[in-house]
């Protein structure tokens, strides 16, 4: 395993697939979401699943799924044309409300891990392409909201990944040089955002992407966030 040799003063985490295991969290939930949106119509449900790259039989997202790293707005744009007539805003509000109730499966026990980072004096943040409200709901359910200095969704005013806006806002909020910050994520969007912001790019394998998918864009690929303390060094 590669070891980090420079100073790290801040860690910014993606949410889905990073703090929370992607398949364990969203696999079964998404089947229910598709069923509800389709109104019980199996043909429409299958069409929606195909559009978002979801395998109904396996109850898992395909690696190329648009859902994995994109915002609710992008997903809404894709499924809106096949749904009954409604506004995009109404659809997004319904998606966010349902997402806020999704049971989150932690990729590693979050509270002790984050408390350990806080004890080291590290500034902590979350940058997700989810909306901020469901992100805060998920972190609140896990009992870890108060351990973060910064939480941003795609709708928080800093843009969405792979653009670096959220990352630079985190560094600014913590009064840190981006070069002393780490962006931890499970997708190329996360890693490309890290590069654009001048941060270290750490990939984890608790999302859908494989080691080979992420290795070229990452400074290091770790099995999960549980491996971060060893990588940072004791």
N, CA and C of each residue as an Amber inpcrd file, in Angstrom:
protein
   702
   0.8390000  -1.1960000   0.0000000   0.0000000   0.0000000   0.0000000
   0.8730000   1.2440000   0.0000000   0.5370000   2.1870000  -0.8610000
   1.2960000   3.4340000  -0.9110000   1.0890000   4.2160000   0.3750000
   2.1500000   4.8740000   0.8330000   2.0720000   5.6860000   2.0450000
   2.2040000   7.1520000   1.6930000   1.4250000   7.9710000   2.3880000
   1.4890000   9.4080000   2.1600000   2.6760000   9.9900000   2.9220000
   3.3890000  10.9250000   2.3020000   4.5980000  11.4520000   2.9370000
   4.5260000  12.9480000   3.2300000   3.4830000  13.6330000   2.8050000
   3.3720000  15.0630000   3.0360000   2.3390000  15.3710000   4.1050000
   2.2620000  16.6350000   4.5290000   1.2930000  17.0090000   5.5570000
  -0.1310000  17.0150000   5.0160000  -1.0590000  16.5150000   5.7850000
  -2.4810000  16.5760000   5.4530000  -3.1890000  17.2960000   6.5920000
  -3.9010000  18.3580000   6.2420000  -4.6190000  19.1300000   7.2490000
  -6.1280000  19.0170000   7.1300000  -6.6050000  18.5020000   5.9980000
  -8.0410000  18.3740000   5.8100000  -8.3890000  17.1850000   4.9440000
  -9.5250000  16.5600000   5.2490000 -10.0250000  15.4360000   4.4570000
 -11.4490000  15.7440000   4.0350000 -11.6820000  15.6970000   2.7390000
 -13.0140000  15.9100000   2.1810000 -13.5100000  14.5890000   1.6050000
 -14.6890000  14.1710000   2.0280000 -15.2430000  12.8830000   1.6230000
 -16.4100000  13.0580000   0.6520000 -16.4500000  12.2120000  -0.3620000
 -17.6870000  11.9860000  -1.0810000 -18.6090000  11.2240000  -0.1270000
 -19.8950000  11.1550000  -0.4500000 -20.8320000  10.4620000   0.4510000
 -21.1540000   9.0500000  -0.0410000 -21.9270000   8.9490000  -1.1110000
 -22.3770000   7.6360000  -1.5860000 -21.2360000   6.8670000  -2.2250000
 -20.9930000   5.6620000  -1.7030000 -19.8950000   4.8490000  -2.2040000
 -18.5900000   5.1100000  -1.4840000 -18.6010000   6.0820000  -0.5780000
 -17.3780000   6.4350000   0.1540000 -17.6320000   6.3400000   1.6630000
 -18.4270000   7.2540000   2.2030000 -18.8200000   7.1330000   3.6110000
 -19.8030000   5.9770000   3.7850000 -20.6380000   5.7830000   2.7650000
 -21.6450000   4.7220000   2.8070000 -21.4490000   3.7880000   1.6160000
 -21.5580000   2.4850000   1.8620000 -21.3970000   1.4860000   0.8080000
 -22.5020000   1.6600000  -0.2300000 -22.1210000   1.8020000  -1.4750000
 -23.0890000   2.1550000  -2.5130000 -24.1250000   1.0600000  -2.7530000
 -23.6670000  -0.1710000  -3.0400000 -24.6080000  -1.2380000  -3.3610000
 -25.4910000  -1.5880000  -2.1690000 -24.8840000  -1.6720000  -0.9800000
 -25.6550000  -2.0430000   0.2010000 -26.7190000  -0.9990000   0.5180000
 -26.4100000   0.2570000   0.2460000 -27.3440000   1.3350000   0.5580000
 -28.4280000   1.4950000  -0.5010000 -28.0130000   1.5530000  -1.7700000
 -28.9310000   1.9720000  -2.8250000 -29.4910000   0.8430000  -3.6750000
 -28.9650000  -0.3740000  -3.5280000 -29.4240000  -1.4730000  -4.3570000
 -30.9090000  -1.7640000  -4.2010000 -31.3220000  -2.1930000  -3.0140000
 -32.7260000  -2.5380000  -2.7780000 -33.6110000  -1.2940000  -2.7960000
 -33.1340000  -0.1890000  -2.2600000 -33.9240000   1.0520000  -2.2170000
 -34.3380000   1.4760000  -3.6220000 -33.4430000   1.3550000  -4.5670000
 -33.7160000   1.8220000  -5.9240000 -34.8020000   1.0030000  -6.6010000
 -34.9050000  -0.2730000  -6.2710000 -35.9820000  -1.0920000  -6.8260000
 -37.3310000  -0.5370000  -6.3930000 -37.4270000  -0.1380000  -5.1300000
 -38.6570000   0.4580000  -4.6270000 -38.9540000   1.8000000  -5.2620000
 -37.9100000   2.5800000  -5.4750000 -38.0720000   3.8800000  -6.1260000
 -38.6070000   3.7180000  -7.5430000 -38.0450000   2.7920000  -8.2850000
 -38.4880000   2.5630000  -9.6670000 -39.9230000   2.0520000  -9.6990000
 -40.2610000   1.1820000  -8.7770000 -41.6260000   0.6590000  -8.6970000
 -42.6170000   1.8000000  -8.4480000 -42.2650000   2.6940000  -7.5390000
 -43.1480000   3.8090000  -7.2160000 -43.2930000   4.7670000  -8.3930000
 -42.1780000   5.0870000  -9.0360000 -42.2310000   6.0230000 -10.1590000
 -42.9880000   5.4340000 -11.3400000 -42.9250000   4.1230000 -11.4970000
 -43.6080000   3.4640000 -12.5980000 -45.0840000   3.2130000 -12.2970000
 -45.4980000   3.4660000 -11.0600000 -46.8890000   3.2480000 -10.6920000
 -47.3170000   1.8070000 -10.8400000 -46.3720000   0.8920000 -10.6700000
 -46.6880000  -0.5260000 -10.7800000 -46.6750000  -1.0720000 -12.1980000
 -46.3740000  -0.2280000 -13.1770000 -46.3270000  -0.6560000 -14.5780000
 -44.9820000  -1.3360000 -14.8440000 -44.9540000  -2.6520000 -15.0720000
 -43.6770000  -3.3550000 -15.2350000 -42.8980000  -2.9120000 -16.4710000
 -43.5960000  -2.5240000 -17.5260000 -42.9180000  -2.0690000 -18.7430000
 -42.2080000  -0.7470000 -18.4840000 -42.9050000   0.1930000 -17.8230000
 -42.2890000   1.4840000 -17.5070000 -41.1520000   1.3090000 -16.5030000
 -41.3490000   0.4140000 -15.5550000 -40.2910000   0.1540000 -14.5720000
 -39.0250000  -0.3500000 -15.2590000 -39.1850000  -1.2600000 -16.2100000
 -38.0380000  -1.7860000 -16.9490000 -37.3820000  -0.6880000 -17.7800000
 -38.1980000   0.1860000 -18.3530000 -37.6520000   1.2750000 -19.1640000
 -36.8590000   2.2470000 -18.2950000 -37.3990000   2.5810000 -17.1310000
 -36.6960000   3.4730000 -16.2170000 -35.3770000   2.8460000 -15.7570000
 -35.4160000   1.5470000 -15.4580000 -34.2080000   0.8500000 -15.0150000
 -33.1360000   0.8880000 -16.0950000 -33.5430000   0.6990000 -17.3270000
 -32.5860000   0.7350000 -18.4280000 -31.9710000   2.1190000 -18.5690000
 -32.7910000   3.1450000 -18.4330000 -32.3050000   4.5130000 -18.5850000
 -31.2410000   4.8490000 -17.5450000 -31.4600000   4.4150000 -16.3080000
 -30.5160000   4.7940000 -15.2450000 -29.4310000   3.7460000 -15.0130000
 -29.4490000   2.6590000 -15.7980000 -28.3940000   1.6590000 -15.6730000
 -28.5090000   0.7950000 -14.4380000 -29.7270000   0.3260000 -14.1690000
 -29.9930000  -0.4920000 -12.9890000 -30.4440000  -1.8840000 -13.4060000
 -29.8290000  -2.9050000 -12.8280000 -30.1610000  -4.2900000 -13.1200000
 -31.2540000  -4.7480000 -12.1550000 -32.4830000  -4.9050000 -12.6710000
 -33.6110000  -5.2680000 -11.8100000 -33.4600000  -6.6610000 -11.2070000
 -32.8550000  -7.5800000 -11.9390000 -32.6910000  -8.9440000 -11.4310000
 -31.6670000  -9.0050000 -10.3050000 -30.5490000  -8.3210000 -10.4970000
 -29.4770000  -8.3380000  -9.4930000 -29.6790000  -7.2880000  -8.4030000
 -30.5940000  -6.3290000  -8.6610000 -30.8420000  -5.2100000  -7.7320000
 -29.5440000  -4.4610000  -7.4500000 -28.8140000  -4.2070000  -8.5280000
 -27.5430000  -3.4950000  -8.4470000 -27.4150000  -2.5460000  -9.6360000
 -26.6600000  -1.4900000  -9.4400000 -26.3800000  -0.5790000 -10.5400000
 -25.2280000  -1.1190000 -11.3810000 -25.3210000  -0.9290000 -12.6730000
 -24.2320000  -1.2950000 -13.5560000 -23.1040000  -0.2730000 -13.4090000
 -21.8740000  -0.6710000 -13.6910000 -20.7360000   0.2550000 -13.5290000
 -20.8730000   1.5470000 -14.3180000 -21.5660000   1.4810000 -15.4460000
 -21.6920000   2.6760000 -16.2850000 -22.9210000   3.5130000 -15.9330000
 -23.6390000   3.1730000 -14.8780000 -24.8690000   3.8740000 -14.5220000
 -24.6620000   5.3710000 -14.3470000 -25.5860000   6.1460000 -14.8810000
 -25.5290000   7.5980000 -14.7690000 -25.7600000   8.0480000 -13.3310000
 -26.3620000   7.2030000 -12.5250000 -26.6920000   7.5680000 -11.1380000
 -25.4500000   7.6890000 -10.2660000 -24.4180000   6.9500000 -10.6000000
 -23.2970000   6.7710000  -9.6860000 -22.6150000   8.0680000  -9.3030000
 -22.3690000   8.9400000 -10.2350000 -21.6010000  10.1470000  -9.9160000
 -22.3100000  11.4380000 -10.2790000 -23.5240000  11.3320000 -10.8140000
 -24.2030000  12.5280000 -11.2790000 -25.2370000  13.0410000 -10.2820000
 -25.7630000  14.2150000 -10.5750000 -26.7170000  14.8660000  -9.6850000
 -28.1380000  14.3950000  -9.9700000 -29.0400000  14.7250000  -9.0330000
 -30.4600000  14.4040000  -9.2270000 -31.0070000  15.1130000 -10.4540000
 -30.4860000  16.2890000 -10.7620000 -30.9470000  17.0290000 -11.9370000
 -30.6610000  16.2550000 -13.2220000 -29.4790000  15.6650000 -13.3060000
 -29.1120000  14.8870000 -14.4910000 -30.0280000  13.6760000 -14.6230000
 -30.2560000  12.9820000 -13.5160000 -31.1250000  11.7990000 -13.5460000
 -32.5510000  12.2050000 -13.9150000 -33.0180000  13.3000000 -13.3480000
 -34.3710000  13.7730000 -13.6480000 -34.5320000  14.0900000 -15.1310000
 -33.5290000  14.7310000 -15.7050000 -33.5900000  15.0600000 -17.1360000
 -33.7520000  13.8100000 -17.9930000 -33.1480000  12.7090000 -17.5590000
 -33.1810000  11.4790000 -18.3450000 -34.5000000  10.7320000 -18.2160000
 -35.0900000  10.7300000 -17.0140000 -36.2990000   9.9220000 -16.8180000
 -37.5860000  10.7170000 -17.0140000 -37.5030000  12.0290000 -16.9660000
 -38.7030000  12.8560000 -17.0840000 -39.4940000  12.5920000 -18.3730000
 -38.8180000  12.4190000 -19.5260000 -39.5790000  12.2320000 -20.7650000
 -40.4620000  10.9920000 -20.7960000 -40.1630000   9.9660000 -19.9940000
 -40.9630000   8.7420000 -20.0460000 -41.9760000   8.6560000 -18.9030000
 -41.9540000   9.6370000 -17.9940000 -42.8980000   9.6630000 -16.8770000
 -44.1390000  10.4730000 -17.2440000 -45.2190000  10.3180000 -16.4930000
 -46.3950000  11.1640000 -16.7200000 -46.0010000  12.6400000 -16.6280000
 -46.6790000  13.5140000 -17.3770000 -46.3120000  14.9360000 -17.4100000
 -46.2340000  15.5580000 -16.0040000 -45.1270000  16.2120000 -15.7390000
 -44.8900000  16.8750000 -14.4550000 -43.6830000  17.7690000 -14.6120000
 -43.5200000  18.6820000 -13.6800000 -42.3640000  19.5730000 -13.7630000
 -41.1180000  18.8660000 -13.2410000 -39.9930000  19.2950000 -13.7530000
 -38.7180000  18.7530000 -13.2890000 -38.5270000  19.0230000 -11.8030000
 -38.9310000  20.2060000 -11.3440000 -38.7640000  20.5670000  -9.9330000
 -39.5500000  19.6270000  -9.0280000 -40.7690000  19.2820000  -9.4340000
 -41.5890000  18.3680000  -8.6380000 -40.9340000  16.9930000  -8.5720000
 -40.4060000  16.5200000  -9.6950000 -39.7400000  15.2180000  -9.7300000
 -38.5090000  15.2180000  -8.8290000 -37.6900000  16.2600000  -8.9210000
 -36.4820000  16.3280000  -8.0970000 -36.8350000  16.3810000  -6.6160000
 -37.8440000  17.1530000  -6.2700000 -38.2640000  17.2280000  -4.8640000
 -38.6860000  15.8470000  -4.3630000 -39.4150000  15.1120000  -5.1980000
 -39.8530000  13.7760000  -4.7980000 -38.6640000  12.8260000  -4.6810000
 -37.7260000  12.9160000  -5.6100000 -36.5220000  12.0810000  -5.5540000
 -35.7260000  12.3670000  -4.2960000 -35.5330000  13.6500000  -3.9790000
 -34.7530000  14.0210000  -2.7960000 -35.4390000  13.5850000  -1.5070000
 -36.7790000  13.7190000  -1.4750000 -37.5190000  13.3210000  -0.2770000
 -37.4020000  11.8180000  -0.0440000 -37.4930000  11.0330000  -1.1150000
 -37.3550000   9.5790000  -0.9770000 -35.9180000   9.2050000  -0.6110000
 -34.9510000   9.8870000  -1.2330000 -33.5470000   9.5780000  -0.9660000
 -33.1840000   9.8390000   0.4880000 -33.7980000  10.8690000   1.0830000
 -33.4750000  11.2190000   2.4640000 -33.8410000  10.1020000   3.4340000
 -34.7660000   9.2210000   3.0260000 -35.2040000   8.1390000   3.9030000
 -34.4800000   6.8260000   3.6350000 -33.5730000   6.8110000   2.6520000
 -32.8730000   5.5650000   2.3160000 -31.9660000   5.1290000   3.4670000
 -32.0740000   3.8860000   3.9320000 -31.1960000   3.4060000   5.0140000
 -29.7470000   3.3750000   4.5360000 -28.8720000   4.0490000   5.2620000
 -27.4730000   4.1530000   4.8540000 -26.6250000   3.0930000   5.5600000
 -25.8630000   2.3350000   4.7890000 -24.9780000   1.3100000   5.3340000
 -23.5520000   1.8710000   5.3390000 -23.0040000   2.0920000   6.5210000
 -21.6850000   2.7130000   6.6330000 -20.6040000   1.8120000   6.0360000
 -19.7020000   2.4230000   5.2630000 -18.6060000   1.6760000   4.6590000
 -17.6090000   1.2050000   5.7150000 -17.5810000   1.9120000   6.8280000
 -16.7870000   1.5670000   8.0080000 -17.4700000   2.2970000   9.1640000
 -17.2890000   1.8480000  10.4050000 -17.9100000   2.5610000  11.5220000
 -17.4760000   4.0350000  11.5210000 -18.4130000   4.9090000  11.1990000
 -18.0460000   6.2920000  10.9110000 -17.6410000   7.0920000  12.1420000
 -18.4010000   6.9730000  13.2060000 -18.1250000   7.8710000  14.3270000
 -16.7160000   7.6930000  14.9030000 -16.2790000   6.4760000  15.2250000
 -14.9100000   6.3420000  15.7500000 -13.8400000   6.7610000  14.7400000
 -14.0900000   6.4810000  13.4690000 -13.1190000   6.8630000  12.4410000
 -12.9900000   8.3810000  12.3690000 -14.1230000   9.0640000  12.3010000
 -14.1080000  10.5230000  12.1820000 -13.5990000  11.1840000  13.4630000
 -13.9460000  10.6220000  14.6030000 -13.4400000  11.1650000  15.8710000
 -11.9210000  11.0300000  15.9410000 -11.4050000   9.9490000  15.3710000
  -9.9540000   9.7900000  15.3280000  -9.2930000  10.8570000  14.4870000
  -9.9060000  11.1980000  13.3530000  -9.3690000  12.2730000  12.5170000
  -9.4650000  13.6200000  13.2250000 -10.5730000  13.8420000  13.9130000
 -10.7230000  15.1050000  14.6530000  -9.6510000  15.2150000  15.7370000
  -9.3440000  14.0910000  16.3770000  -8.3250000  14.0970000  17.4320000
  -6.9550000  14.4520000  16.8810000  -6.7480000  14.2130000  15.5990000
  -5.4870000  14.5940000  14.9460000  -5.4880000  16.0660000  14.5360000
  -6.6150000  16.7410000  14.7440000  -6.7040000  18.1440000  14.3840000
  -7.0580000  18.3840000  12.9290000  -7.5820000  17.3600000  12.2590000
  -7.9130000  17.4990000  10.8490000  -9.2720000  18.1650000  10.6580000
  -9.3710000  18.9950000   9.6360000 -10.6380000  19.5810000   9.2150000
 -11.3310000  18.5610000   8.3120000 -12.6250000  18.3580000   8.5310000
 -13.3530000  17.3220000   7.8040000 -14.5330000  17.9120000   7.0400000
 -14.8090000  17.3700000   5.8500000 -15.9330000  17.8460000   5.0680000
 -16.5400000  16.7610000   4.2080000 -17.7150000  17.0630000   3.6800000
 -18.4100000  16.1860000   2.7420000 -18.7630000  17.0000000   1.5050000
 -18.4310000  16.4630000   0.3410000 -18.7940000  17.0770000  -0.9370000
 -19.4710000  16.0050000  -1.7800000 -20.7600000  16.1610000  -2.0040000
 -21.5230000  15.1330000  -2.6990000 -22.2880000  15.7290000  -3.8690000
 -22.5160000  14.9200000  -4.8800000 -23.3790000  15.3280000  -5.9760000
 -24.8410000  15.0240000  -5.6810000 -25.1140000  14.5220000  -4.4940000
 -26.4660000  14.4580000  -3.9610000 -26.8670000  15.8820000  -3.5700000
 -28.1450000  16.1100000  -3.3090000 -28.5700000  17.4030000  -2.7900000
 -28.1510000  17.5120000  -1.3220000 -28.0240000  18.7360000  -0.8350000
 -27.5350000  18.9350000   0.5320000 -28.5140000  18.3990000   1.5800000
 -29.8190000  18.5870000   1.3700000 -30.7900000  18.1760000   2.3890000
 -30.7610000  16.6770000   2.6690000 -30.8610000  15.8070000   1.6460000
 -30.7520000  14.3810000   1.9530000 -29.3740000  13.9920000   2.4750000
 -28.3300000  14.6860000   2.0220000 -26.9900000  14.3860000   2.5450000
 -26.9420000  14.6480000   4.0410000 -27.4850000  15.7830000   4.4660000
 -27.5140000  16.0910000   5.9030000 -28.3950000  15.0930000   6.6660000
 -29.4760000  14.6510000   6.0270000 -30.3330000  13.6560000   6.6730000
 -29.5770000  12.3470000   6.8840000 -28.8240000  11.9270000   5.8750000
 -28.0600000  10.6760000   5.9850000 -26.9850000  10.7880000   7.0610000
 -26.2660000  11.8930000   7.0830000 -25.2160000  12.0870000   8.0840000
 -25.8150000  12.1940000   9.4790000 -26.9910000  12.8230000   9.5570000
 -27.6550000  12.9520000  10.8520000 -28.0990000  11.6140000  11.3980000
 -28.6360000  10.7680000  10.5230000 -29.0530000   9.4350000  10.9550000
 -27.8610000   8.6300000  11.4620000 -26.7090000   8.8430000  10.8420000
 -25.4840000   8.1510000  11.2780000 -24.8870000   8.7960000  12.5310000
 -25.4190000   9.9480000  12.9200000 -24.9490000  10.6210000  14.1340000
 -23.5890000  11.2760000  13.9930000 -23.2630000  11.7280000  12.7680000
 -21.9170000  12.2650000  12.5510000 -21.9110000  13.6870000  11.9810000
 -23.0730000  14.3030000  11.8290000 -23.1180000  15.6420000  11.2280000
 -22.1870000  16.6110000  11.9330000 -22.1900000  16.5890000  13.2570000
 -21.4020000  17.5300000  14.0390000 -19.9030000  17.3380000  13.9390000
 -19.4620000  16.2410000  13.3300000 -18.0330000  15.9950000  13.1910000
 -17.4650000  16.6180000  11.9250000 -18.3430000  17.1820000  11.0970000
 -17.8990000  17.8010000   9.8510000 -17.9200000  19.3200000   9.9530000
 -16.8770000  19.9440000   9.4110000 -16.7770000  21.4000000   9.3640000
 -17.4680000  21.9720000   8.1310000 -17.7440000  21.1120000   7.1480000
 -18.2470000  21.5690000   5.8540000 -19.0690000  20.4550000   5.2290000
 -20.2760000  20.7840000   4.7480000 -21.1260000  19.8190000   4.0510000
 -21.7370000  20.5330000   2.8580000 -21.5240000  19.9980000   1.6600000
 -22.0660000  20.6220000   0.4620000 -22.6270000  19.5770000  -0.4870000
 -23.7920000  19.8930000  -1.0640000 -24.3680000  19.1120000  -2.1390000
 -24.2550000  19.8810000  -3.4420000 -24.7910000  19.2910000  -4.5020000
 -24.6840000  19.9600000  -5.8000000 -25.4660000  21.2690000  -5.8250000
 -26.4250000  21.4010000  -4.8810000 -27.2880000  22.5780000  -4.8580000
 -26.8980000  23.5820000  -3.7740000 -25.6760000  23.4730000  -3.2610000
 -25.2400000  24.3400000  -2.1580000 -24.5690000  25.6300000  -2.6140000
 -24.4630000  25.8060000  -3.9340000 -23.9030000  27.0450000  -4.4510000
 -22.4560000  26.9560000  -4.8990000 -21.8760000  25.7560000  -4.8550000
 -20.4700000  25.5890000  -5.2410000 -20.3080000  24.7500000  -6.5050000
 -21.4220000  24.3900000  -7.1510000 -21.3480000  23.5280000  -8.3180000
 -21.3020000  22.0610000  -7.9240000 -20.9850000  21.2260000  -8.8930000
 -20.9350000  19.7810000  -8.6830000 -19.6380000  19.2300000  -9.2460000
 -19.2090000  18.0940000  -8.7100000 -18.0220000  17.4190000  -9.2250000
 -18.3240000  16.8490000 -10.6120000 -17.3930000  16.8480000 -11.5450000
 -15.9390000  16.9480000 -11.3770000 -15.3670000  18.3660000 -11.3400000
 -16.1940000  19.3950000 -11.3890000 -15.6810000  20.7520000 -11.1980000
 -15.1720000  20.8940000  -9.7630000 -14.2090000  21.7670000  -9.5110000
 -13.5570000  21.8300000  -8.2020000 -14.2240000  22.7490000  -7.1930000
 -15.3730000  23.3390000  -7.5270000 -15.9640000  24.3570000  -6.6610000
 -16.1940000  23.9260000  -5.2260000 -16.7820000  22.7500000  -5.0260000
 -17.0390000  22.2600000  -3.6700000 -15.7340000  22.0780000  -2.8970000
 -14.7280000  21.5840000  -3.5850000 -13.4530000  21.2980000  -2.9310000
 -12.7510000  22.5850000  -2.5070000 -12.7690000  23.5730000  -3.3890000
 -12.1370000  24.8410000  -3.0600000 -12.9060000  25.5610000  -1.9500000
 -14.2290000  25.4020000  -1.9440000 -15.0290000  26.0010000  -0.8730000
 -14.6920000  25.3640000   0.4790000 -14.4440000  24.0570000   0.4740000
 -14.0270000  23.3680000   1.7090000 -12.6960000  23.9200000   2.2100000
 -11.7250000  24.0240000   1.3220000 -10.4100000  24.5360000   1.7210000
 -10.5350000  25.9540000   2.2590000 -11.3680000  26.7540000   1.6090000
 -11.5690000  28.1290000   2.0530000 -12.2500000  28.1830000   3.4120000
 -13.2680000  27.3180000   3.6020000 -13.9960000  27.2940000   4.8750000
 -13.0950000  26.9020000   6.0350000 -12.1090000  26.0460000   5.7460000
 -11.1870000  25.5760000   6.7870000  -9.8950000  26.3950000   6.8260000
  -9.7930000  27.3790000   5.9240000  -8.5970000  28.2170000   5.8260000
  -7.3500000  27.3510000   5.5940000  -7.4560000  26.4550000   4.6120000
  -6.3710000  25.5290000   4.3040000  -5.9020000  25.6990000   2.8640000
  -4.6390000  25.4050000   2.6370000  -4.1130000  25.2880000   1.2850000
  -4.6540000  23.9920000   0.6900000  -5.2980000  24.0330000  -0.4840000
  -5.8160000  22.7980000  -1.0720000  -4.7650000  21.7000000  -1.1910000
  -3.5070000  22.0750000  -1.3480000  -2.4500000  21.0710000  -1.4820000
  -2.2340000  20.2680000  -0.2090000  -2.7900000  20.7300000   0.9050000
  -2.6870000  19.9670000   2.1590000  -3.9860000  19.2230000   2.4660000
  -4.8650000  19.1460000   1.4640000  -6.1540000  18.4730000   1.6360000
  -6.2280000  17.2170000   0.7770000  -7.0410000  16.2820000   1.2290000
  -7.2790000  15.0250000   0.5240000  -8.7450000  14.9540000   0.1360000
  -9.0040000  14.6110000  -1.1120000 -10.3650000  14.2960000  -1.5500000
 -10.4840000  12.7910000  -1.6470000 -11.4600000  12.2130000  -0.9320000
 -11.6500000  10.7680000  -0.9080000 -12.9660000  10.4380000  -1.6070000
 -12.9010000   9.5870000  -2.6310000 -14.1190000   9.2510000  -3.3470000
 -14.0330000   7.9340000  -4.0800000 -15.1730000   7.5300000  -4.6160000
 -15.2660000   6.2200000  -5.2750000 -15.4660000   6.3300000  -6.7800000
 -15.4110000   7.5500000  -7.3380000 -15.6640000   7.7140000  -8.7640000
 -14.6240000   8.6190000  -9.4050000 -14.5540000   8.5600000 -10.7250000
 -13.6420000   9.4400000 -11.4560000 -14.0360000  10.9030000 -11.2790000
 -15.3130000  11.1750000 -11.0850000 -15.7370000  12.5590000 -10.8140000
 -15.0080000  13.1070000  -9.5920000 -14.9200000  12.2930000  -8.5470000
 -14.2450000  12.7220000  -7.3170000 -12.7600000  12.9730000  -7.5700000
 -12.1390000  12.0600000  -8.2890000 -10.6930000  12.1420000  -8.5070000
 -10.3420000  13.2800000  -9.4540000 -11.1540000  13.4930000 -10.4680000
 -10.9040000  14.6010000 -11.3870000 -11.1140000  15.9360000 -10.6870000
 -12.0970000  15.9930000  -9.7910000 -12.3010000  17.2160000  -9.0090000
 -11.0900000  17.4880000  -8.1250000 -10.5380000  16.4280000  -7.5420000
  -9.3520000  16.5880000  -6.6940000  -8.1930000  17.1710000  -7.4960000
  -7.9800000  16.6260000  -8.6870000  -6.8980000  17.1280000  -9.5380000
  -7.1210000  18.6010000  -9.8820000  -8.3570000  18.9420000 -10.2250000
  -8.6670000  20.3190000 -10.6130000  -8.4770000  21.2880000  -9.4580000
  -8.6860000  20.8060000  -8.2310000  -8.5520000  21.6640000  -7.0560000
  -7.1410000  21.6760000  -6.4880000  -6.2830000  20.7910000  -6.9850000
  -4.9300000  20.7110000  -6.4620000  -4.8180000  19.8890000  -5.1890000
  -5.7950000  19.0130000  -4.9580000  -5.7790000  18.1650000  -3.7630000
  -5.2550000  16.7740000  -4.0940000  -4.8390000  16.0510000  -3.0670000
  -4.5200000  14.6450000  -3.2210000  -5.7980000  13.8760000  -3.5290000
  -5.7010000  12.8880000  -4.3940000  -6.8680000  12.1170000  -4.8270000
  -6.7650000  10.6900000  -4.2960000  -7.6700000  10.3390000  -3.3770000
  -7.6860000   9.0010000  -2.7910000  -8.9630000   8.2930000  -3.2300000
  -8.8070000   7.1450000  -3.8650000  -9.9490000   6.3590000  -4.3260000
 -10.2340000   5.2340000  -3.3380000 -11.5130000   4.9240000  -3.1720000
 -11.9280000   3.7730000  -2.3570000 -12.8150000   2.8760000  -3.2080000
 -12.9090000   1.6110000  -2.8140000 -13.5750000   0.5980000  -3.6240000
 -14.9160000   0.1590000  -3.0370000 -15.6000000   1.0780000  -2.3390000
 -16.9060000   0.7670000  -1.7580000 -18.0430000   1.3240000  -2.6170000
 -17.6930000   1.7210000  -3.8530000 -18.6950000   2.1420000  -4.8150000
 -18.8520000   1.0690000  -5.8690000 -19.0300000   1.4960000  -7.1110000
 -19.2160000   0.5610000  -8.2140000 -17.9340000   0.3810000  -9.0200000
 -17.1110000   1.4180000  -9.0980000 -15.8940000   1.3840000  -9.9080000
 -14.8760000   0.4010000  -9.3280000 -14.0730000  -0.1760000 -10.2210000
 -13.0430000  -1.1290000  -9.8230000 -11.6970000  -0.4190000  -9.6360000
 -10.7320000  -1.1590000  -9.1160000  -9.3760000  -0.6450000  -8.9630000
  -8.8390000  -0.1430000 -10.3010000  -9.0300000  -0.9350000 -11.3470000
  -8.5180000  -0.5410000 -12.6520000  -9.2010000   0.7130000 -13.1840000
 -10.4840000   0.8770000 -12.8590000 -11.2100000   2.0730000 -13.2900000
 -10.5940000   3.3370000 -12.6970000 -10.1050000   3.2390000 -11.4640000
  -9.7380000   4.4240000 -10.6880000  -8.2370000   4.6700000 -10.5760000
  -7.4360000   3.6230000 -10.7390000  -6.0160000   3.7020000 -10.3840000
  -5.2710000   4.8180000 -11.1050000  -5.5270000   4.9990000 -12.3910000
  -4.7650000   5.9720000 -13.1620000  -5.0060000   7.4010000 -12.7000000
  -6.2080000   7.6710000 -12.1590000  -6.5590000   9.0280000 -11.7490000
  -6.3070000   9.2960000 -10.2740000  -5.8750000   8.2750000  -9.5280000
  -5.7420000   8.4040000  -8.0720000  -4.2830000   8.4000000  -7.6340000
  -4.0070000   9.0840000  -6.5220000  -2.6920000   8.9710000  -5.8920000
  -2.5440000   7.6340000  -5.1940000  -3.6660000   7.1130000  -4.6970000
  -3.6690000   5.7980000  -4.0610000  -5.0850000   5.2560000  -4.1360000
  -5.2180000   3.9320000  -4.2260000  -6.5200000   3.2670000  -4.1780000
  -6.5530000   2.4100000  -2.9240000  -7.5360000   2.6610000  -2.0650000
  -7.6780000   1.9300000  -0.8080000  -8.9620000   1.0930000  -0.8370000
  -8.9910000  -0.0130000  -0.1060000 -10.2280000  -0.8040000  -0.0670000
 -11.4290000  -0.0040000   0.4420000 -11.2140000   0.7850000   1.4930000
 -12.3030000   1.5850000   2.0470000 -11.7240000   2.7050000   2.9000000
 -12.5990000   3.5580000   3.4200000 -12.1340000   4.6480000   4.2900000
 -11.5260000   4.1220000   5.5820000 -11.7950000   2.8670000   5.9240000
 -11.1860000   2.2700000   7.1210000  -9.6650000   2.2130000   7.0020000
  -9.1570000   2.2650000   5.7590000  -7.7220000   2.1750000   5.5290000
  -7.0330000   3.5360000   5.5250000  -7.8070000   4.6020000   5.6540000
  -7.2160000   5.9450000   5.6230000  -6.2240000   6.2010000   6.7560000
  -6.5410000   5.8310000   8.0050000  -5.5770000   6.1230000   9.0810000
  -4.1980000   5.5340000   8.8270000  -4.1390000   4.2960000   8.3470000
  -2.8310000   3.6970000   8.0570000  -2.1450000   4.4180000   6.9200000
  -2.9070000   4.8250000   5.9250000  -2.3090000   5.5460000   4.7940000
  -1.7540000   6.9000000   5.2400000  -2.4840000   7.5670000   6.0760000
  -2.0120000   8.8490000   6.5820000  -0.7760000   8.6770000   7.4560000
  -0.6520000   7.5160000   8.0920000   0.5100000   7.2550000   8.9320000
   0.2200000   7.5990000  10.3780000   0.7160000   6.7890000  11.2600000
   0.4910000   7.0160000  12.6910000   1.5040000   7.9930000  13.2620000
